[in-house]
Amino acid sequence: MKKLLIISLLFLTACQQAKIQDKAPIANWLLDTETSELSFVSTKNKSISEVNRLTFTNGQINTDFEVQLQLDLNSVETEIPLRNERVKEYLFETNIYPFAEVTAISPKQITLNEVINISFKLSLHGHQKSYTTPVMVQAADQKLIITSYQPVVINAKDFQLDNGVNQLLKLAGLQAISYEVPVDFKLVFHKIDHLKNNTGS
């Protein structure tokens, strides 16, 4: 009976350890701006879709589990230099609003390799809107990787970007440009303690 009790305790302990290993404690993570990605799809003339990209300037998950990300709107890449300049000048108005920011409160523990819903706020063009989107969270080699499971649909009208869209429409001589833009992202975070250990500080 005593032997059976010991075996049962060992089994329960192993199960608890397995559950802990499936969880990722979220704190002290720094965004890798070079490997993180954000893309959005613009649709013109109702059927022609093109992928555009923006880069992150910085991002982190701090000890209070606050997620903060900043996007450089001047980094917009549409694969056409003239269009890049027009998007910056007439759509984003980067001379006034050079950045977009994302903020969220992360759960203290996240189950890895499963789809979960994350709520966040997007600040863009002087306006803010809340969203909830499904993401996949993975961990490997002291990295935390958060990937959109399905696109987040951003409507230009919510941020008073519709006037800019209309201006681009006229400049390009198009029939239509959709106000709704699907956005996908991959966020790669490095654990700050790991980075300090590698640099010897």
Number of C-alpha atoms within 10 A of each C-alpha: 6 7 7 9 10 11 12 12 11 12 12 12 12 12 12 11 11 11 11 13 12 16 15 17 15 20 19 18 24 23 24 18 18 11 12 18 17 16 19 19 20 19 17 16 12 11 10 10 13 12 14 16 18 19 20 23 16 16 22 22 24 17 12 12 19 17 20 19 20 19 21 17 22 20 16 20 18 19 12 8 11 9 16 16 16 17 22 19 16 16 20 24 17 18 10 10 15 16 20 20 18 18 19 18 16 19 13 14 14 17 18 18 14 12 15 14 12 16 13 18 16 19 17 22 21 11 11 14 13 12 13 11 16 17 21 20 22 18 17 8 8 14 18 21 19 19 19 20 17 14 17 18 16 17 15 19 13 15 17 16 19 18 13 20 21 17 16 20 17 12 11 10 9 12 10 16 20 19 18 17 18 16 19 18 20 18 20 23 23 21 19 19 13 15 14 10 9 9 7 7 7
